[in-house]
């Protein structure tokens, strides 16, 4: 069989992602397209376990837009996964069914354990984790996944429902964010992440590997501060020093919304959640005593692509 094409849809709480790849069995896949739409289905409802009618409409519109792109690329296989907002909302299954009725794209709602596994598969295919233990972290809108692993195995993984949209809705109401709000977020994280702290003490990861999303924004802001930008889209690994991250963090917690909007390298779709994402990362670096940060541009969707190709072999 010759070249085939697959579309991967990763339907997150803030962003819907589309990846289209071509492949020949036994060979490395070729990425044809990456697209994303800031749907924000968790907005105004995520902490109540409900996707609002407005968010449902945005979701359906986004999938219809992706459907047109998929048709234009003559895709044979379509895999669509939904994560935290879908799995926790009372009407998540209903929205998935409505999308299927209108587009014939069937959505699989996965649990946090499956999500963490696919993130590991994606990250592990993008960079060399080596034999030492790393803490992999994926900041989503609804959930945050942590995986302690090396290139050969996972020692522990868990998905916590503490994503950026949840933190935003629950705590972040002022610009600049107040010291009290930061303190409330840190106290909340300390309570929620006791199991993570236990596992970090047990396995002692030395490197934090951030998976895509907000971590790419931190890289883009870091590069832009030196009048650089990402020029090689095939590059899948970056490093971010703790000092450079702290410069970004200090800016984000001290600026008003307009000033944050003007930070070079920050895309508009991450504007709302980037402050709480930076507080979350800062908390992890400090509480876990990790000094080195790597960033993988691969995440769940690339992990699903790898999984799909392995199953065809």
RODO-2510 file (C-alpha; in nm, 4 decimals, decimal comma):
residues 313
     n   res          X          Y          Z
     1     x     0,0000     0,0000     0,0000
     2     x     0,1324     0,3470    -0,0929
     3     x     0,1101     0,6810     0,0804
     4     x    -0,1856     0,7389     0,3112
     5     x    -0,2990     1,0426     0,5026
     6     x    -0,4288     1,0793     0,8570
     7     x    -0,5877     1,3685     1,0431
     8     x    -0,5414     1,3912     1,4195
     9     x    -0,7746     1,6169     1,6176
    10     x    -0,6836     1,7057     1,9754
    11     x    -0,9815     1,8835     2,1288
    12     x    -0,8512     2,0606     2,4366
    13     x    -1,0244     2,2876     2,6830
    14     x    -0,8850     2,6083     2,5324
    15     x    -0,7541     2,5027     2,1930
    16     x    -0,8651     2,2607     1,9218
    17     x    -0,5626     2,1272     1,7323
    18     x    -0,5452     1,9636     1,3913
    19     x    -0,2478     1,7680     1,2575
    20     x    -0,2471     1,6155     0,9098
    21     x     0,0314     1,3740     0,8170
    22     x     0,1143     1,1462     0,5271
    23     x     0,2793     0,8128     0,5834
    24     x     0,4047     0,4979     0,4183
    25     x     0,4116     0,1979     0,6481
    26     x     0,7590     0,1393     0,7893
    27     x     0,8736     0,4962     0,7187
    28     x     0,8738     0,8142     0,9247
    29     x     0,5506     1,0148     0,8794
    30     x     0,5600     1,3544     0,7127
    31     x     0,3696     1,6419     0,8729
    32     x     0,1649     1,8237     0,6095
    33     x    -0,0293     2,0680     0,8248
    34     x    -0,0663     2,1900     1,1805
    35     x    -0,3583     2,4174     1,2654
    36     x    -0,5224     2,5357     1,5844
    37     x    -0,8332     2,7276     1,6809
    38     x    -0,8796     2,8977     2,0210
    39     x    -1,2258     2,7566     2,0946
    40     x    -1,2164     2,8041     2,4756
    41     x    -1,4903     2,5536     2,5481
    42     x    -1,4086     2,5715     2,9195
    43     x    -1,4795     2,9445     2,9422
    44     x    -1,7397     3,0413     3,2053
    45     x    -1,8367     2,6842     3,2803
    46     x    -1,5419     2,4551     3,3414
    47     x    -1,5475     2,4754     3,7206
    48     x    -1,9218     2,4057     3,7153
    49     x    -1,8804     2,0964     3,4966
    50     x    -2,0719     2,2466     3,2063
    51     x    -1,9941     2,3588     2,8511
    52     x    -2,1971     2,6711     2,7815
    53     x    -2,4208     2,6969     2,4706
    54     x    -2,1880     2,9640     2,3296
    55     x    -1,8865     2,7356     2,3767
    56     x    -2,0734     2,4446     2,2148
    57     x    -2,1433     2,6628     1,9119
    58     x    -1,7739     2,7606     1,8861
    59     x    -1,6762     2,3941     1,9104
    60     x    -1,9085     2,2833     1,6312
    61     x    -1,7975     2,5731     1,4097
    62     x    -1,4297     2,4845     1,4644
    63     x    -1,4817     2,1165     1,3794
    64     x    -1,6705     2,2135     1,0615
    65     x    -1,3727     2,4318     0,9666
    66     x    -1,1336     2,1425     1,0312
    67     x    -1,3636     1,9108     0,8331
    68     x    -1,3244     2,1278     0,5220
    69     x    -0,9456     2,1224     0,5593
    70     x    -0,9476     1,7424     0,6045
    71     x    -1,1541     1,7004     0,2873
    72     x    -0,9180     1,9271     0,0930
    73     x    -0,6239     1,7059     0,1931
    74     x    -0,7972     1,3828     0,0839
    75     x    -0,7470     1,2240     0,4261
    76     x    -0,8264     0,8547     0,4639
    77     x    -0,8039     0,8160     0,8437
    78     x    -0,9443     1,0575     1,1044
    79     x    -0,8749     1,0267     1,4774
    80     x    -1,0325     1,2775     1,7171
    81     x    -0,9685     1,2807     2,0903
    82     x    -1,1241     1,5086     2,3529
    83     x    -0,9825     1,5684     2,6975
    84     x    -1,0600     1,7422     3,0263
    85     x    -1,3505     1,9746     2,9423
    86     x    -1,5376     1,7032     2,7527
    87     x    -1,4792     1,4298     3,0100
    88     x    -1,5796     1,6419     3,3097
    89     x    -1,8734     1,8332     3,1653
    90     x    -2,2248     1,7019     3,2209
    91     x    -2,2965     1,7740     2,8548
    92     x    -1,9585     1,6642     2,7143
    93     x    -2,0912     1,3419     2,5578
    94     x    -2,3893     1,5318     2,4190
    95     x    -2,1589     1,7835     2,2495
    96     x    -1,9478     1,5021     2,1038
    97     x    -2,2646     1,3414     1,9648
    98     x    -2,3841     1,6729     1,8172
    99     x    -2,0474     1,7167     1,6461
   100     x    -2,0748     1,3657     1,5011
   101     x    -2,4279     1,4300     1,3733
   102     x    -2,3152     1,7469     1,1967
   103     x    -1,9722     1,6426     1,0675
   104     x    -1,9496     1,2596     1,0887
   105     x    -1,6276     1,3054     1,2856
   106     x    -1,6483     1,0672     1,5788
   107     x    -1,4847     1,1936     1,8964
   108     x    -1,3339     0,9670     2,1592
   109     x    -1,3345     1,1190     2,5073
   110     x    -1,0259     0,9880     2,6848
   111     x    -0,9426     0,9760     3,0556
   112     x    -0,6474     1,1486     3,2198
   113     x    -0,4379     0,8337     3,2294
   114     x    -0,4704     0,7853     2,8520
   115     x    -0,3949     1,1534     2,7991
   116     x    -0,0733     1,1329     3,0042
   117     x     0,0364     0,8202     2,8155
   118     x    -0,0075     0,9865     2,4757
   119     x     0,1762     1,2988     2,5924
   120     x     0,4688     1,0793     2,6968
   121     x     0,4657     0,9046     2,3561
   122     x     0,4703     1,2413     2,1800
   123     x     0,7464     1,3934     2,3926
   124     x     0,9573     1,0774     2,3806
   125     x     0,9492     1,0866     1,9992
   126     x     1,0577     1,4514     1,9842
   127     x     1,3677     1,4504     2,2044
   128     x     1,6092     1,2170     2,3779
   129     x     1,4886     1,1804     2,7362
   130     x     1,7983     0,9738     2,8143
   131     x     1,8334     0,7336     3,1048
   132     x     1,7940     0,9879     3,3843
   133     x     1,4481     1,0663     3,5169
   134     x     1,2600     1,3664     3,3820
   135     x     0,9361     1,5271     3,4936
   136     x     0,7193     1,5785     3,1847
   137     x     0,4506     1,8446     3,2233
   138     x     0,1657     1,9391     2,9922
   139     x    -0,0379     2,2480     3,0872
   140     x    -0,3856     2,2222     2,9408
   141     x    -0,6842     2,4438     2,9948
   142     x    -0,8689     2,1848     3,2003
   143     x    -0,6029     1,9460     3,3264
   144     x    -0,2292     1,9297     3,3792
   145     x    -0,0508     1,6016     3,3134
   146     x     0,2673     1,4987     3,4934
   147     x     0,4773     1,2008     3,3910
   148     x     0,8003     1,0897     3,5589
   149     x     0,9920     0,8843     3,3045
   150     x     1,3054     0,8238     3,1048
   151     x     1,3331     0,7213     2,7402
   152     x     1,2648     0,3557     2,8251
   153     x     0,9800     0,3618     3,0743
   154     x     0,7227     0,5559     3,2734
   155     x     0,7606     0,5351     3,6507
   156     x     0,4498     0,7349     3,7362
   157     x     0,1892     0,9443     3,5584
   158     x    -0,1185     1,1369     3,6627
   159     x    -0,3633     1,3940     3,5313
   160     x    -0,4727     1,6682     3,7710
   161     x    -0,7787     1,8844     3,7033
   162     x    -0,5895     2,2073     3,7727
   163     x    -0,5589     2,3441     3,4193
   164     x    -0,5007     2,7072     3,3251
   165     x    -0,8650     2,7864     3,2461
   166     x    -0,9703     2,6437     3,5834
   167     x    -0,7081     2,8536     3,7649
   168     x    -0,8036     3,1609     3,5628
   169     x    -1,1741     3,1343     3,6426
   170     x    -1,1149     3,0464     4,0070
   171     x    -0,8391     3,2872     4,1091
   172     x    -0,7229     3,5391     3,8489
   173     x    -0,9505     3,8454     3,8520
   174     x    -0,7050     4,1378     3,8560
   175     x    -0,4382     4,2841     3,6269
   176     x    -0,1669     4,2928     3,7337
   177     x    -0,2467     3,9770     3,9238
   178     x    -0,2435     4,0500     4,2974
   179     x    -0,0016     3,8971     4,5473
   180     x    -0,3037     3,7507     4,7261
   181     x    -0,4223     3,5783     4,4081
   182     x    -0,0745     3,4320     4,3505
   183     x    -0,0688     3,3124     4,7101
   184     x    -0,4133     3,1525     4,6704
   185     x    -0,3016     2,9712     4,3534
   186     x     0,0157     2,8427     4,5210
   187     x    -0,1796     2,7202     4,8258
   188     x    -0,4302     2,5479     4,5975
   189     x    -0,1497     2,3792     4,4022
   190     x     0,0260     2,2672     4,7195
   191     x    -0,2947     2,0984     4,8369
   192     x    -0,3788     1,9427     4,4990
   193     x    -0,0298     1,8193     4,4139
   194     x     0,0675     1,6292     4,7286
   195     x     0,0922     1,3038     4,5328
   196     x     0,3190     1,4681     4,2755
   197     x     0,5494     1,5925     4,5494
   198     x     0,5695     1,2419     4,6969
   199     x     0,6592     1,0927     4,3573
   200     x     0,9187     1,3626     4,2868
   201     x     1,0837     1,2931     4,6226
   202     x     1,0804     0,9225     4,5355
   203     x     1,2086     0,9348     4,1757
   204     x     1,4113     1,2598     4,1899
   205     x     1,3741     1,3932     3,8333
   206     x     1,6480     1,6418     3,7427
   207     x     1,4927     1,7953     3,4307
   208     x     1,1472     1,9335     3,3608
   209     x     1,0270     1,8707     3,0054
   210     x     0,7395     2,0960     2,9040
   211     x     0,5055     1,9689     2,6368
   212     x     0,3960     2,2129     2,3675
   213     x     0,1195     2,4682     2,4437
   214     x     0,2118     2,7343     2,6996
   215     x     0,5715     2,6104     2,7004
   216     x     0,6072     2,7053     2,3338
   217     x     0,4822     3,0528     2,4271
   218     x     0,7524     3,0795     2,6933
   219     x     1,0125     2,9842     2,4294
   220     x     0,8725     3,2339     2,1787
   221     x     0,8754     3,5126     2,4389
   222     x     1,2288     3,4218     2,5421
   223     x     1,3533     3,4290     2,1813
   224     x     1,1650     3,7511     2,1026
   225     x     1,3289     3,9239     2,4004
   226     x     1,6578     3,8766     2,2133
   227     x     1,5040     3,9760     1,8773
   228     x     1,4991     3,6136     1,7639
   229     x     1,2133     3,3875     1,6605
   230     x     1,1470     3,0263     1,5734
   231     x     1,2792     2,9828     1,2198
   232     x     1,2936     2,6049     1,1875
   233     x     0,9501     2,4447     1,2122
   234     x     1,1044     2,0972     1,2006
   235     x     1,2915     2,1626     1,5250
   236     x     1,1182     1,9786     1,8078
   237     x     1,3311     2,0615     2,1150
   238     x     1,4317     2,3803     2,2935
   239     x     1,5942     2,4727     2,6232
   240     x     1,4742     2,7411     2,8610
   241     x     1,7037     2,8453     3,1454
   242     x     1,5520     2,9037     3,4859
   243     x     1,6906     3,2580     3,4827
   244     x     1,5239     3,3368     3,1492
   245     x     1,1949     3,1866     3,2658
   246     x     1,2044     3,4005     3,5809
   247     x     1,2449     3,7128     3,3668
   248     x     0,9293     3,6145     3,1756
   249     x     0,7454     3,5233     3,4962
   250     x     0,8359     3,8557     3,6591
   251     x     0,6976     4,0430     3,3597
   252     x     0,3741     3,8473     3,3453
   253     x     0,2844     3,8940     3,7120
   254     x     0,3646     4,2662     3,7132
   255     x     0,1949     4,3913     3,3960
   256     x    -0,1626     4,4897     3,3177
   257     x    -0,3516     4,3174     3,0383
   258     x    -0,2566     4,5704     2,7682
   259     x     0,1105     4,5510     2,8660
   260     x     0,0994     4,1707     2,8565
   261     x    -0,0618     4,1894     2,5126
   262     x     0,2370     4,3930     2,3932
   263     x     0,4985     4,1369     2,5040
   264     x     0,6855     4,0229     2,1951
   265     x     0,6383     3,6579     2,1051
   266     x     0,3108     3,6075     2,2932
   267     x     0,0299     3,4980     2,0624
   268     x    -0,3128     3,6415     2,1373
   269     x    -0,4770     3,3036     2,1906
   270     x    -0,2635     3,2492     2,5026
   271     x    -0,3143     3,5976     2,6447
   272     x    -0,5809     3,5019     2,9004
   273     x    -0,4095     3,1960     3,0483
   274     x    -0,0387     3,2760     3,0227
   275     x    -0,0165     3,4441     3,3655
   276     x    -0,1623     3,1494     3,5572
   277     x     0,0412     2,9082     3,3409
   278     x     0,3585     3,0909     3,4431
   279     x     0,2590     3,0772     3,8126
   280     x     0,1951     2,7050     3,7754
   281     x     0,5350     2,6413     3,6161
   282     x     0,7107     2,8587     3,8724
   283     x     0,5456     2,6644     4,1542
   284     x     0,6625     2,3314     4,0076
   285     x     1,0205     2,4475     3,9536
   286     x     1,0445     2,5767     4,3097
   287     x     0,8597     2,2981     4,4930
   288     x     1,0314     2,0190     4,2966
   289     x     1,3723     2,1922     4,3063
   290     x     1,4311     2,1537     3,9323
   291     x     1,6759     2,3869     3,7595
   292     x     1,6733     2,2716     3,3971
   293     x     1,3823     2,3072     3,1556
   294     x     1,3503     2,1531     2,8114
   295     x     1,0549     2,2162     2,5815
   296     x     0,9124     1,9660     2,3361
   297     x     0,6994     2,0953     2,0501
   298     x     0,5321     1,7523     2,0406
   299     x     0,2450     1,6530     2,2654
   300     x    -0,0703     1,4407     2,2629
   301     x    -0,1452     1,4638     1,8902
   302     x     0,2006     1,3426     1,7884
   303     x     0,1728     1,0679     2,0491
   304     x    -0,1565     0,9572     1,8963
   305     x     0,0005     0,9599     1,5489
   306     x     0,2802     0,7311     1,6711
   307     x     0,0312     0,5007     1,8432
   308     x    -0,1806     0,4775     1,5290
   309     x     0,1186     0,3923     1,3092
   310     x     0,2408     0,1230     1,5529
   311     x    -0,1031    -0,0402     1,5458
   312     x    -0,0895    -0,0582     1,1646
   313     x     0,2481    -0,2326     1,1594
***
